[in-house]
Amino acid sequence: HIWLDNVNLDGEFAGVSETDANWGVHVFPNPTTGSITVSWNKTMVPDQIDVINMMGQTISTLSCEAGSNQLQLNLSNEASGVYLLKLVKNGQTKLVRIAKQ
């Protein structure tokens, strides 16, 4: 069992991408077969992005360069399933669901 408290999971898997207007986060393609692009507006560059599996384990932590507005994430070696991208900026957290086929 996985218990998440005070977590907001936004978006649907039906489309090609997931966008969050407040953070300016855009994740595509979603679902993915391996490579995924995460982009954001330059005013909300995340301090870090964690990739979390459904067991609650952080499988990867990525740092974002100041002034950057996107990064590529490779999930090719990960099992099919649902993952969370945890974006952290100035103590604020945004969770985005991604599906790996």
Secondary structure, DSSP 8 states (H G I E B T S, - for coil): -----S---B--SSSS-EEETTTTEEEESSSBSSEEEEE--GGG--SEEEEE-TTS-EEEEEE--TT--EEEEE-TTS-SEEEEEEEEETTEEEEEEEEE-
